Structure formats: structure tokens, C-alpha cells
Amino acid sequence: MMLLVAMAITVAYAASLAASAGVFGLDFWWELAALVTIMLLGHWQEMKAVGQARGSLAALAALLPDEAERVGPDGDTEWVPVAGLRVGDVLLVRPGGRVPADGRVVEGAAELDESMITGESRPVARSTGDRVVAGTVATDSAVRVEVRALGEETTLAGIRRMVAEAQRSSGRAQVLADRFAAWLFYVATATAVVTVLVWTALGRPDEAVVRTVTVLVIACPHALGLAIPLVVALSTAVAARSGVLVKSRLALERMRTVDAVLFDKTGTLTRGEHVLTGVAAVAGTGEDEALRLAARVEADSEHPLARAIVAAAGPPGGAAPATGFRSLPGRGVQATIDGTAYAVGGPALLREVGADLPAELHRAAADWAARGAAVLHLVRLPRTVLAAFALADEVRPEARAAIDELRALGVGTIAMITGDAAPVARAVAADLGFRPGLDEVFAEVLPTDKDEKVADLQRRRLTVAMVGDGVNDAPALARADVGIAIGAGTDVAIESAGVVLASSDPRAVAAVIRLSRASYRKMVQNLAWAAGYNVVALPLAAGALARAGVALSPAAAAVLMSASTIVVALNAQLLRRVRLGAGAAAQDRA
């Protein structure tokens, strides 16, 4: 591109010098000045457009405050530069303030605005023990945060690196544009040579110089050089603002052709933690009363199922805590409440104490077990069963919407893979609205076999996107045509993926497809414009219609060349209109 510019200016300058020496009878200096000025104007417009797209990186950096309020050993606070912080420092983040560094809440609770990281508009509750990310905003109350990562180790710095790497990476469309620019150079040079020979043979050396300069100027592939890089810069910037981090340009290009999306179940379609989904109690015992009793028995247990029961029961109020807590490995727990011994556990507990499950509880427990739920029982010792509880891995409320959005985008096959038992997998699939015969469920899959299921789908000539978050998902993410890692997942999964979702919302997968299709559409439009412009402009510049009175001056050619660049830049800017927010409806038309 720059070689064509240099050739055009050099020829124009040499011709102007020759004209001043009396070799030619034309005054070309003003044309040369106009040519250089207009080219610089077009180049400035190009750099301005690219700079605006890449300004997202600077915007990310601007999210960090310059100072932080550090809490001293005596509880006093002092304002210090963020650069002076150390891992282990405790910071006070006041309402409306930004978190200065990645860390963990050690005191207090607040709702944090994480939209700049995840794209999720609703504030997220964070309390003691929860991780917080630099750049997020405490909206309603103050918290104290222990610093865990600083500088280039923070999540925000990682996002900046991903965006920068994606903007530097090349995809198929970029390679095509580079080749086209090379071909255009040879075509323009050959056209310029032919123009010189033809006009000189016609006895018009002055016109030969003018036409040659015009050909070299109008063929300058500014628009072609901008067609792909600007779309790349804009698409990755738009994605980053919505919590979609593109690590590989090729991965984003491939997403438009995906016709099968394979979701890991745990942590992706479900929350990865159990919640209480059902309670049944015998006659004479209320369900609320049974739940409160079970929660008091389980209060000192660290088991995930115990925590789910305690959370469902809510605050204990003024009830006295249970005494004599004892864990029964493999069976459950036991404690004494108001002088009465109770136990909570599964079927193994019932077998140990010799208790029979009442008929009304047996029916409920059988239904729950068929749906893959874990079933616990409240037993008044020695062997009276009072209630049964169902606990299951909760399906994310947005997961069903994610499936519907993918279908609306034309994705033909939705699949789910899990190591859980088949009844659990079928129950989750039913909750998500999987279609028998069209969508697929892979259950009881060992971690080492997940990538083989991806290969099975690929052998059916499907283009597969794999979505996961765990260490055992990494091989499958790497094998898939596009690997998409949930940002809340492990570092191994993130490293194996081409796209990273900063949030855990599976609806972002549909957003990636919309962005891929929109950016590809812009690339094609820009390439078609740049190519079509040169097909029409080169013959006009060479003087093909001079006999009809249609001829371009070098200055007019420079104007057209700059105008074509601006058209490409403005068309690419329409990518900003693509909606990537969770729950966005049908595909945008940018």
C-alpha cells in the first residue's frame, strides 16, 4: 500500500521538476500539493477510525483508580497510590468506589457493579470470602478487601492482553485481504506501465504522466488495507465491553458456521451447587418445622448438601443451637435438640438404624430419585422417619433462554455432556427443553472421554463449539472447532479455549455467534467495496473514457481514494450497533 503511495508521489514530483525545467508543458506542482494533502487527510481519517476502535484498551485501563484507601493494623485508613499496594494489604472500598485490585472480601457485604467485566447489568452480591475484581464498583455499602493480585496479574490486565492479542491476530479474511492487496499492487503497476506506453504512442507525453500518476493514486489500497483490521479491532472491542473475550480471531470467524453446541452440564448449564427442591413430611409434622429441625441438626456440617438445607431454612431466629453434633461418615449427621436425638442422612442412615420409610414419603422420594435428585431424611432416633428432602444441582435460570436463542440463530444440534448418571442428565435436559431426536445428551462420560464425544460430532460433519469450565473440559475445548470457556472456570480451561466468557451466563454463546456473523458480513461488504471500487476506478484513471470527455485528475483520484477509505471506516463502525447483551433477540442487522 505504501509502495503505491510512494510511487505516485515520486512520479508526480519528478514530472513537476521536469515541467519546471521546460521538458513538459504542464504545471503540476499544485496537483502534487493537493495530492499529498488529500492523502494525508485520508490517512488521518483511517488512523482516527482505528484509534477509536483500539481505544477500548485505554478505557479498560481507565477503570482502575489512581489511589486506594488502605487499612492499617490499628484500623486507621490512609490514601496510597495503587502502585504502592502489596499483596495482603486490606483496602476499604466505600459505596460508589471502585475496587483497586483483585482480592477477597474479608469484612462486610455489598452489591458490586461488574458490568465492565462481565457485561451483566445487574449488581452482584458479594460478602465475606467472595472474590472481587479490580475495576468493579461497590454500589450500596462499604467492604474491606484483602489484595490478592496486582498490576499485570489482575483480571482486568488479563482482559486487556486478550483483546490486544486478538486485535493483532489474523484470520482467513485478513489473509485474503493481504493477498488481494499484493495482487492489486501488481495490477496497478502493470496498468500504469500500459498507460504510459499507450499515451506516449498516441503522442501525448503530458497526458501519459497525468494518467500514470492518477492510476497509481486511485489504486492505492487504503480502503483494502483498512477493510479487515478495522473490523477486527471493532469486533473485539465491542465483545470485550460485553464480557466476551476473543483470544483467537480464527475462533470468532468459525463461530458463524457452528451448527452444534456442546455444553458441559455442571457449572455451565447448572450452578454446580445443590439447592433444596422439595420437602415432604409425615402427618403431624409440618414441612417448615421439619426443615428447621433438619437445618439445626446440619448447622455444624460442612457437607454441600447440609449447607443447602441450612440455606433453605434461613436464619435460625431465637432457636437454641443443637448440641452433641456428631458426623456419621457415609451416612449423615446426628445432634440433640431440646433433649431429643435426631439424625439427617440418606438411605444408608435408614438401613443402619433399621427405619422404614412411610408410604407418603416413599412415593415422593422415588419421584425425586427418578429425576436424579439426592434424597435426605430426617429421623427422630431411634427409628422414626419424620421427613424427606430433595436436593439437586440447580439449573441456571438463563440456561433455557440460551438454548432458545441458539435455536433462533439456526443452530441445529444442542448437546449436553456430563459425568452424572443418566437419570440426572435426562432430568436436566427436560428442564432445558431438549428436543428428543434432535438434541443429544451424553451421560456418565468420564473426564478423559469428553474430547472423544466432540470428535464423534465432528465425524458427522458438524462444526462444534464446546462450552465448559473445568480442568476435565480442557481436552474437549482444544479439540472442538471453537472452544468457549466460562470465565468463572479454571485457568486450564481458559487457556484451551479460543473465546472466554467473563460471566457464567450461557446466553453469551449466542452473542458470540451474532458477533461472528455481523463481523464477517462487514468484512465481506468492505472487501466487495474495495475490490469493486478498483475495478471501476482503474480504467477511468487510465483514460479509457477520455474520448467521451470523462477523465480524472490526480487530485480527483486522491479524493476518490480517500472517500473509499472513509466509506469502509463508516461501514465498519456500524458493528457498534450489534447487541451482545444477555438475552438479545434475533440476529442483528448491522
C-alpha positions in Angstrom: 0.0 0.0 0.0 2.7 2.5 1.0 4.8 1.5 -2.1 1.9 2.6 -4.4 1.7 5.9 -2.5 5.4 6.4 -2.7 5.4 5.6 -6.5 2.5 8.1 -7.1 4.2 10.9 -5.2 7.6 10.2 -6.8 6.2 10.2 -10.3 4.3 13.4 -9.6 7.3 15.1 -8.1 9.6 14.1 -11.0 7.1 15.2 -13.5 6.8 18.6 -11.7 10.5 19.1 -11.7 10.7 18.2 -15.4 7.8 20.7 -16.1 9.7 23.4 -14.3 12.8 22.6 -16.4 10.7 23.0 -19.5 10.6 19.3 -20.5 6.8 19.3 -20.3 4.3 22.0 -21.0 2.2 21.5 -17.8 2.2 23.0 -14.3 1.9 20.1 -11.9 3.0 21.5 -8.6 -0.4 22.4 -7.3 -1.7 18.9 -8.3 1.1 17.4 -6.3 0.4 19.6 -3.2 -3.3 18.7 -3.4 -2.4 15.0 -3.8 -0.2 14.9 -0.7 -2.7 16.9 1.4 -5.7 14.7 0.4 -3.7 11.5 1.0 -2.7 12.7 4.5 -6.3 13.7 5.2 -7.4 10.2 4.2 -4.6 8.6 6.3 -5.6 10.7 9.3 -9.2 9.6 8.9 -8.1 5.9 8.7 -5.9 6.2 11.9 -8.7 8.0 13.7 -11.1 5.2 13.0 -8.6 2.5 14.1 -7.6 4.6 17.1 -11.3 4.8 18.2 -11.6 1.0 17.9 -8.5 0.4 19.9 -9.4 3.0 22.5 -11.3 0.2 24.3 -8.0 -0.9 25.8 -7.3 2.5 27.2 -10.9 2.6 28.5 -10.3 -0.7 30.3 -7.1 0.7 31.9 -9.0 3.8 33.0 -11.4 1.7 35.1 -8.7 1.4 37.8 -8.5 4.2 40.4 -5.2 6.0 40.9 -5.4 5.8 44.7 -6.7 3.3 47.3 -7.7 3.6 50.9 -5.5 1.2 52.8 -6.5 0.0 56.3 -3.6 -0.1 58.8 -3.0 -2.6 61.7 -4.7 -0.2 64.1 -7.8 0.2 61.9 -6.9 3.7 60.7 -7.0 4.3 56.9 -4.7 6.2 54.6 -4.8 7.0 50.9 -1.9 5.5 49.0 -1.1 5.2 45.3 -2.3 1.9 43.7 1.3 1.3 42.5 2.3 1.2 46.2 0.0 -1.6 47.2 1.2 -5.1 48.1 -0.4 -8.5 48.2 -2.0 -9.0 51.6 -2.9 -5.3 52.1 -6.5 -4.7 53.3 -8.4 -1.9 51.5 -11.6 -0.1 52.3 -13.9 0.3 49.3 -16.6 2.8 50.1 -20.1 3.0 48.4 -19.6 4.2 44.9 -15.9 3.5 44.9 -14.0 1.2 42.5 -12.1 -1.9 43.7 -8.4 -1.0 43.2 -7.1 -4.6 42.9 -8.2 -8.2 42.7 -8.9 -9.6 46.1 -11.2 -11.3 48.6 -13.9 -9.7 50.8 -12.7 -10.0 54.4 -15.4 -7.8 56.1 -18.8 -6.5 55.0 -21.2 -7.2 52.2 -22.2 -5.2 49.1 -23.7 -5.4 45.7 -21.0 -4.8 43.1 -21.5 -3.5 39.5 -19.4 -5.9 37.4 -20.8 -4.8 34.1 -17.5 -3.5 32.8 -16.0 -7.0 33.3 -18.9 -9.5 32.6 -21.4 -7.4 30.6 -24.0 -8.2 33.2 -26.0 -5.1 34.0 -27.4 -6.2 37.4 -25.2 -5.7 40.5 -23.9 -9.0 42.1 -24.0 -9.6 45.8 -20.5 -10.1 47.3 -19.8 -10.9 51.0 -17.1 -12.3 53.3 -15.0 -14.8 51.4 -16.1 -13.9 47.9 -13.7 -12.9 45.2 -13.8 -9.3 43.8 -12.2 -7.9 40.6 -10.3 -4.7 40.1 -12.4 -2.0 38.4 -15.8 -3.1 39.7 -17.9 -0.7 41.7 -19.4 -1.1 45.2 -22.9 0.3 44.8 -24.6 0.3 48.2 -22.3 -0.3 51.1 -18.6 -0.5 52.1 -16.5 -3.6 52.2 -12.9 -4.4 53.2 -10.9 -6.3 50.6 -7.7 -8.2 51.0 -5.4 -7.7 48.0 -4.7 -11.0 46.1 -3.4 -9.7 42.7 -1.9 -6.5 41.4 -0.8 -5.0 38.1 -0.4 -7.4 35.3 -1.7 -10.3 37.4 -5.2 -8.8 37.7 -8.3 -10.0 35.8 -8.5 -6.6 34.1 -5.0 -6.8 32.9 -5.6 -10.3 31.5 -8.7 -8.9 29.6 -6.5 -6.2 28.1 -3.9 -8.7 27.0 -6.6 -10.9 25.4 -8.1 -8.0 23.5 -4.7 -6.8 22.3 -3.7 -10.3 21.1 -7.0 -10.8 19.3 -6.6 -7.4 17.5 -3.1 -8.4 16.4 -4.1 -11.9 15.3 -5.0 -12.8 11.7 -7.9 -14.8 10.4 -8.7 -16.2 7.0 -10.3 -12.9 5.8 -7.2 -11.0 6.8 -5.0 -13.4 4.8 -7.4 -12.9 1.8 -7.2 -9.1 2.1 -3.4 -9.2 2.3 -3.2 -11.3 -0.9 -5.7 -9.1 -2.7 -3.6 -6.0 -1.7 -0.5 -7.7 -3.2 -2.3 -8.6 -6.4 -3.6 -5.0 -6.6 -0.1 -3.7 -6.5 0.9 -5.7 -9.5 -2.3 -4.9 -11.4 -1.9 -1.2 -10.7 1.8 -1.2 -11.6 1.0 -3.0 -14.9 -1.8 -0.7 -15.6 0.5 2.3 -15.0 3.1 0.9 -17.4 0.5 0.2 -20.1 -0.9 3.8 -19.6 2.5 5.3 -20.2 3.1 3.3 -23.3 -0.3 3.9 -24.8 -0.5 7.7 -24.2 3.1 8.1 -25.3 2.4 6.1 -28.5 -0.5 8.5 -29.1 1.9 11.4 -29.0 0.6 12.7 -25.7 3.6 12.5 -23.2 2.0 15.2 -21.0 -1.2 13.1 -20.7 0.9 10.0 -20.1 2.4 11.5 -17.0 -1.0 12.7 -15.7 -2.8 9.4 -16.4 0.0 7.4 -14.8 0.0 9.4 -11.6 -3.8 9.2 -11.5 -3.7 5.4 -11.9 -1.1 5.0 -9.1 -3.1 7.3 -6.8 -6.5 5.8 -7.3 -5.2 2.3 -6.9 -3.7 3.0 -3.5 -5.4 0.2 -1.4 -6.0 2.3 1.7 -9.6 1.0 1.8 -8.5 -2.6 1.3 -5.8 -2.3 4.0 -8.4 -0.9 6.4 -11.3 -3.3 5.5 -10.3 -6.2 7.8 -8.1 -4.7 10.5 -10.8 -2.1 11.5 -13.5 -4.8 11.7 -11.2 -6.9 13.8 -10.4 -4.0 16.1 -14.1 -3.0 16.5 -15.5 -6.6 16.9 -13.0 -7.4 19.7 -13.6 -4.1 21.4 -17.4 -4.5 21.2 -17.1 -8.1 22.5 -14.8 -7.0 25.4 -17.3 -4.4 26.6 -20.0 -7.1 26.7 -17.9 -9.6 28.7 -16.9 -11.7 25.6 -13.1 -12.0 25.4 -11.9 -13.2 22.0 -8.5 -14.9 22.2 -8.3 -16.1 18.6 -9.6 -14.3 15.5 -10.0 -17.6 13.8 -12.3 -18.8 16.6 -14.5 -15.8 16.2 -14.7 -16.3 12.4 -15.6 -20.0 12.8 -18.5 -19.2 15.2 -20.7 -18.1 12.3 -20.6 -21.6 10.8 -21.2 -23.5 14.1 -24.1 -25.9 13.8 -23.6 -27.9 17.0 -23.1 -26.5 20.5 -21.9 -29.0 23.2 -22.4 -27.7 26.8 -20.8 -29.2 29.8 -23.6 -29.5 32.4 -22.1 -28.8 35.8 -21.1 -25.2 36.3 -22.3 -24.2 32.8 -25.9 -25.1 32.4 -26.3 -25.6 36.2 -24.8 -23.7 39.1 -22.6 -26.5 40.2 -24.1 -26.5 43.7 -27.1 -28.2 45.3 -30.3 -26.4 46.4 -33.4 -27.7 48.2 -36.0 -28.6 45.5 -38.6 -30.5 47.6 -39.8 -31.3 51.1 -42.3 -34.0 52.2 -43.3 -34.6 55.9 -45.4 -37.2 57.6 -48.8 -36.3 59.0 -48.5 -34.3 62.2 -45.2 -32.7 61.2 -45.2 -29.5 59.2 -42.8 -29.2 56.2 -41.4 -25.9 57.6 -41.0 -27.4 61.0 -39.2 -30.4 59.6 -36.9 -28.2 57.5 -36.0 -26.1 60.6 -35.2 -29.2 62.6 -33.0 -30.6 59.8 -31.2 -27.3 59.5 -30.4 -27.2 63.2 -29.0 -30.7 63.0 -26.9 -29.9 60.0 -25.8 -26.5 61.2 -22.2 -27.6 62.1 -21.7 -29.7 59.0 -19.6 -28.6 56.1 -21.1 -31.0 53.6 -22.6 -29.3 50.4 -26.0 -30.9 51.0 -26.0 -29.8 54.6 -25.2 -26.2 53.5 -28.1 -26.3 51.0 -30.6 -27.3 53.8 -29.3 -24.7 56.2 -29.5 -22.0 53.4 -33.1 -23.1 52.6 -34.2 -22.9 56.2 -33.0 -19.3 56.6 -31.9 -17.6 59.9 -32.4 -19.8 63.0 -34.1 -17.0 64.8 -34.1 -17.4 68.6 -33.9 -21.2 68.5 -31.2 -22.7 70.7 -28.5 -24.5 68.7 -28.3 -28.2 68.6 -25.9 -30.0 70.9 -23.9 -33.2 70.7 -23.3 -32.8 67.0 -21.7 -36.0 65.5 -20.8 -36.9 62.0 -21.7 -40.3 60.8 -19.3 -40.9 57.8 -21.0 -42.2 54.7 -24.4 -42.0 56.4 -25.2 -38.5 57.7 -25.1 -36.4 60.9 -26.6 -36.6 64.4 -27.4 -34.0 67.0 -29.7 -33.4 70.0 -32.4 -30.7 70.0 -34.3 -29.9 73.3 -33.2 -33.3 74.7 -34.3 -35.3 71.6 -31.8 -37.0 69.3 -32.2 -36.5 65.6 -30.3 -37.6 62.6 -30.2 -36.5 58.9 -28.9 -38.7 56.2 -29.6 -40.8 53.1 -30.7 -44.4 52.5 -27.6 -45.7 54.3 -28.7 -44.0 57.5 -32.2 -45.6 57.3 -30.5 -49.0 56.8 -28.2 -48.5 59.8 -31.0 -47.5 62.2 -33.4 -50.0 60.8 -36.1 -47.4 59.9 -38.8 -48.0 57.3 -39.8 -45.1 55.0 -43.5 -44.2 55.4 -45.6 -44.7 52.3 -46.3 -41.0 51.8 -42.6 -40.3 51.9 -41.6 -43.3 49.8 -43.6 -42.0 46.8 -42.1 -38.6 47.0 -38.5 -40.0 47.4 -39.0 -42.3 44.5 -40.1 -39.5 42.2 -37.2 -37.3 43.3 -34.6 -40.1 42.8 -36.0 -40.8 39.3 -35.2 -37.2 38.4 -31.7 -37.6 39.7 -32.1 -35.6 43.0 -30.3 -36.5 46.2 -32.7 -37.5 48.9 -32.0 -37.0 52.6 -34.3 -38.0 55.6 -34.9 -36.5 59.0 -35.1 -39.3 61.6 -36.1 -38.9 65.2 -33.9 -41.6 66.9 -34.1 -44.4 67.3 -36.0 -45.1 64.1 -38.9 -42.7 63.4 -38.7 -41.0 59.9 -40.3 -37.5 60.0 -39.5 -36.0 56.6 -37.6 -36.3 53.3 -35.8 -33.6 51.4 -34.8 -33.5 47.7 -31.6 -31.6 46.7 -30.5 -31.1 43.2 -27.9 -29.2 41.2 -29.9 -26.1 40.2 -30.3 -25.3 36.5 -29.3 -21.8 35.8 -32.5 -19.7 35.1 -30.8 -18.2 32.0 -29.8 -21.6 30.5 -33.2 -22.3 29.0 -33.1 -18.8 27.3 -29.6 -19.6 26.0 -30.9 -22.8 24.3 -33.9 -20.9 22.8 -31.6 -18.2 21.4 -29.2 -20.7 19.8 -32.2 -22.4 18.1 -33.4 -19.0 16.9 -30.0 -18.4 15.3 -30.3 -21.7 13.4 -28.0 -23.9 15.4 -29.3 -27.4 14.6 -27.9 -29.5 17.4 -27.7 -28.7 21.1 -25.9 -31.3 23.2 -25.1 -31.7 26.9 -22.3 -33.8 28.3 -21.9 -34.8 32.0 -20.3 -37.4 34.2 -23.6 -37.7 36.1 -25.9 -40.6 35.9 -28.4 -40.8 33.0 -31.5 -40.0 35.2 -29.9 -36.8 36.3 -28.9 -35.8 32.8 -32.3 -36.6 31.4 -34.0 -34.5 34.1 -31.8 -31.5 33.4 -32.3 -31.9 29.7 -36.1 -32.0 30.2 -35.9 -28.8 32.3 -33.9 -27.1 29.5 -36.4 -28.2 26.8 -34.1 -30.5 24.8 -35.9 -32.0 21.8 -35.8 -35.8 21.5 -34.2 -37.0 18.3 -32.7 -33.5 17.6 -30.7 -32.6 20.7 -28.4 -35.0 22.4 -27.4 -35.9 26.0 -24.2 -37.7 26.8 -24.3 -39.0 30.4 -21.9 -41.0 32.6 -19.0 -39.7 30.5 -15.5 -40.0 32.1 -13.4 -36.8 32.0 -10.9 -38.5 29.7 -13.6 -39.3 27.2 -15.2 -35.8 26.7 -12.9 -35.0 23.8 -13.9 -38.2 22.1 -17.6 -37.1 22.1 -16.5 -33.9 20.4 -14.7 -36.0 17.8 -17.9 -38.1 17.3 -19.9 -34.9 16.5 -17.2 -33.7 14.1 -17.2 -37.1 12.3 -20.8 -36.4 11.5 -19.6 -33.3 9.6 -20.8 -30.9 12.3 -18.9 -27.7 13.2 -18.8 -28.0 17.0 -18.5 -25.3 19.7 -17.7 -26.7 23.1 -18.6 -24.8 26.2 -17.0 -25.7 29.5 -15.3 -24.5 32.7 -13.4 -27.4 34.3 -9.9 -28.9 34.1 -11.5 -32.0 32.6 -13.1 -29.9 29.8 -9.7 -28.7 28.5 -9.1 -31.5 26.0 -12.6 -31.2 24.6 -12.2 -27.4 24.4 -9.0 -27.8 22.4 -10.4 -30.4 20.1 -13.6 -28.5 19.3 -13.8 -26.2 16.2 -14.3 -23.4 18.7 -13.6 -23.8 22.4 -15.6 -21.4 24.7 -14.5 -21.2 28.4 -16.7 -19.9 31.1 -14.7 -17.1 32.8 -15.5 -18.4 36.3 -13.8 -21.7 35.4 -10.2 -22.9 35.7 -7.1 -21.4 34.2 -6.5 -24.6 32.2 -10.0 -24.4 30.6 -9.4 -20.7 29.7 -6.0 -21.4 28.2 -7.5 -24.2 26.0 -10.3 -22.0 24.6 -10.5 -19.5 21.7 -13.2 -17.5 23.3 -13.7 -16.7 27.1 -16.9 -15.6 28.6 -16.2 -13.3 31.6 -19.6 -14.1 33.1 -21.1 -17.6 33.7 -24.2 -16.7 31.6 -24.5 -19.3 28.8 -26.6 -16.8 26.8 -23.3 -15.2 25.8 -22.7 -18.1 23.4 -25.5 -16.8 21.2 -23.9 -13.3 21.5 -20.6 -14.7 20.1 -22.4 -16.2 17.1 -24.2 -12.9 16.4 -20.9 -11.0 16.6 -19.2 -13.5 14.4 -21.9 -13.2 11.7 -22.0 -9.5 11.9 -18.2 -9.0 11.7 -17.9 -11.5 8.8 -20.7 -9.6 7.0 -18.8 -6.3 7.5 -15.6 -7.9 6.2 -17.3 -9.2 3.0 -19.0 -5.8 2.4 -15.7 -3.9 2.9 -13.8 -6.3 0.6 -16.5 -6.1 -2.0 -16.5 -2.3 -1.9 -12.7 -2.1 -2.0 -12.4 -4.6 -4.9 -15.4 -3.1 -6.9 -14.1 0.4 -6.5 -10.8 -0.5 -8.1 -12.4 -2.5 -10.9 -14.3 0.7 -11.9 -11.7 3.3 -11.0 -8.6 1.9 -12.6 -9.9 2.1 -16.3 -11.2 5.7 -15.6 -7.9 6.7 -14.2 -6.0 5.3 -17.2 -8.2 7.4 -19.5 -10.4 4.7 -21.0 -13.3 7.2 -21.4 -11.1 10.2 -22.3 -12.6 10.3 -25.8 -16.0 10.7 -24.2 -14.8 13.6 -22.1 -14.6 11.6 -18.8 -11.1 12.0 -17.2 -9.9 12.1 -13.7 -7.2 14.4 -12.4 -4.7 13.2 -9.8 -6.3 15.4 -7.2 -9.7 14.0 -8.0 -8.3 10.5 -7.8 -6.9 11.3 -4.4 -10.3 12.5 -3.3 -12.0 9.3 -4.5 -9.3 7.1 -2.9 -9.8 8.9 0.5 -13.6 8.7 0.1 -13.4 4.9 -0.4 -11.4 4.7 2.8 -14.0 6.7 4.7 -16.8 4.6 3.3 -15.1 1.4 4.6 -14.4 3.0 8.0 -18.0 4.2 8.4 -19.4 0.8 7.4 -17.2 -1.0 10.0 -18.4 1.5 12.7 -21.9 0.0 12.3 -20.6 -3.0 14.2 -21.2 -0.9 17.3 -24.9 -1.4 16.8 -24.7 -5.1 17.3 -26.4 -6.1 20.5 -24.5 -8.6 22.6 -26.2 -8.2 25.9 -27.6 -11.4 27.5 -31.0 -12.1 26.2 -30.7 -10.1 23.0 -33.2 -11.4 20.5 -32.7 -12.4 16.9 -29.6 -11.7 14.9 -28.8 -8.0 14.4 -28.6 -6.5 11.0 -25.7 -4.1 11.2 
